[in-house]
Each structure stands twice: as C-alpha cells, then as structure tokens.
C-alpha cells in the first residue's frame, strides 16, 4: 500500500500579520457601520465640515429634512445645503457659521429659520482630528425644536389662562363675601333683638327657633370671614409681635371646648411640662390656625374619644401636634387635604359640613410665618395627626428638648 503525505504549509510571520490586519479592518468596518447606523437613526441633522464650512459627511437626517440625498452632499457648503435659495448677505445662519469657524470655538444658537420653516438649535463643536493632511474639522448639530416651542407656548398660554381664572375666582369670592356680610349682619342683629325680646315677648318654641337661626348665622359669618381671610392673608400684611405660644394654644383649646362637649370629645393638653415659649408671630392669625385644626379634629372624631394636643420645641422650630381618633385620611388625600375647598372625600362635606377652607387657611398662615403644616394618618378609620411647625430663634432654653415621638 502507498502512503499519502500531505504537504505542510509553513506558517510565516507575514501570514499572521496579514490575518491580524484583516481582522482589524473587519472590526473597524463593523464599528464604522454601527456608528453610521447610530448617527443615521438620530433625529438631529449632524454634519462634519472643514474650516471653509464644506461638508465632509452627514447623517440621513438630510433626507428626512428633505434637503437632498445623503450620498450627494459631500463637497457642498453647509449654508447652501440648509438655505439653497438664500441670497441674503446678512443671513443670520451664515454669519453664525462664519463666526464659529473663524474662532474655532464651540458655539450655539437658537432661532426660527424661515428657510427651513422651523425653530432650530444649532451647535458647532470643533473636532480634534489627529491628521495633519486634513484641515480643521467641526461637527455641526442641528436640532428641530419646533414641537418643543409649540408645547412651551401652549403651556405659557395655559398658565396665563389659569392665572386669569384664579384671579377671577379670588375676585368673585371676595365680592360675594363682601356682598353677603351686610345682609348677614342685619340678620344677625335682628336675631339678637328678637331673642332678647326687645321687640316683644316670645314663646319657648320661638326662642328655640331663634337659637337655631342664631347658630346658623354665626356659622355663616365664620365661613365668610374665613373666605375673606383666605384671599387676603400674606406675610406682608401680618402684624408680628412676641407672643407666648403655650398661652395661645390654651386659648384655642378654651374657644373650641364648647364644640368638643357637643360632640362628646375630650380635649387633652399633653405638654404641661412646657410652661412658656415665646416666638415672633401674628397672635390673632396663629390662634385662628390652631382653632381650625382643633375644630377639624373634633369634627372628624368619633364620639366619646379624645383629641390630643402636644408640643415639641427644638433649637430650630416648635412643632404642635393635634391628634384625633376619627375617620382618618387616605394616603392619596393626605397630599391634597390642605388645598382650597378640599375635604377628605366627596361625601364628607354633606356628612360633616364645611367648605374645606379651614385647613387651606392654616397652610397660608403657617407659610406666611415661614412654617409648614402637614397631616399623617394610617388610613381611613384610623385617626389623623395634624402638625403645625413654626420657626423660632428666641426660645427659652428651659423649653428646648430633644424631640420625643409624638403620641
């Protein structure tokens, strides 16, 4: 039998180098194709130009913008590509390109281009090319921002419309409130005259009816006053003096005690160890805010429960917490509870009464003092805690303490 011998081809250095060179070329070509595909997919028009604004290459946005065929733009001037029919010697685009290329610096501009009929952002960025045979190169990126500008204009017009609507609402509330005050004052006055029997004796039934009328009149008067205050309050209109906060809280508790007794609710002051805290505030407004929060806690509490009032003082602020064991607040409503005319849910206005202005007024009063208000609740039916925090710089050292957990 004959043996068959295969001829062995020697592996030389040159064949290895050729194979490595071929692999390198393939990788470079693949990277080039991937990069070009990425550039072509971008919505921006991207061009490489030399120092004379002659195009070296461009992405396919040229075709999407209907400026020509991408394979035929090389060698054309960029201004000619963007403004093919422009004969204006003072063309803004041409002057911008000339300036950017002359100074070889990064330049940006935004304008409405009447030739392209769109709002554009154009940026010229010098490119560091390590090739002495090629002149200075710059990348030009042109972004169409027409839709963005239209959205911004729509938003501006919407904001203006909303501002006008808010102004109209405030003016309407003020006008209605002022118009209601005069007849309500007359009703209030005559109710007192009748109840005091100045105009003649009354039966027990008539006295009971006048008592109800008097209470409702007082309720309406209070709502109107809150509406007027809600529209007018600001930090510029406050009369700040040094006030004793513990005394203000106790005053608010006394003024809400009758309402609490009607609902069989106990008001409990838990911070009796703090005897005196002085802050700079408008005492009248601050009492109003405290009364509103306590009233709110009473209104939404279940009968035969307690509303707990306590305070913590730190070097930066004093925090008053008012907790109830009532209907609670859902997580969603905790974010909107302080908005004007907002209540916990749509049915609460009918069940508990009110128009949802009390907590909004508290927020305005707190913010006018540089403070804040917020609410916390584990959920519906699990009670709520409302916090009023006020900044303080002149607090008695004896009153300052490490904040304990409220509860």
Secondary structure, DSSP 8 states (H G I E B T S, - for coil): ------------HHHHHHHHHHHHHHHHHHHHHHHHHHHHHSSSEEEEEETT-BEEEE-THHHHTTS--GGG-TTSBHHHHH-TT---TT-HHHHHHHHHHHHTS-EEEEEEETTTTEEEEEEEEEE----TTS--EEEEEEEE-HHHHHHHHHHHHHHHHHHHHHHHHHHHHHHHHHHHHHHHHHHHHHHHHHHTTTTS---HHHHHHHHHHHHHHHHHHHHHHHHHHHHH--GGG---EEEEHHHHHHHHHHHHHHHHHHTT-EEEE--TT----EEEE-HHHHHHHHHHHHHHHHHTB-TT-EEEEEEEE-SSEEEEEEEE-BS---TTGGGTTTSTT--SSTTHHHHH---S-HHHHHHHHHHHTT-EEEEE-SSTTS-EEEEEEEE-SS--GGG--------
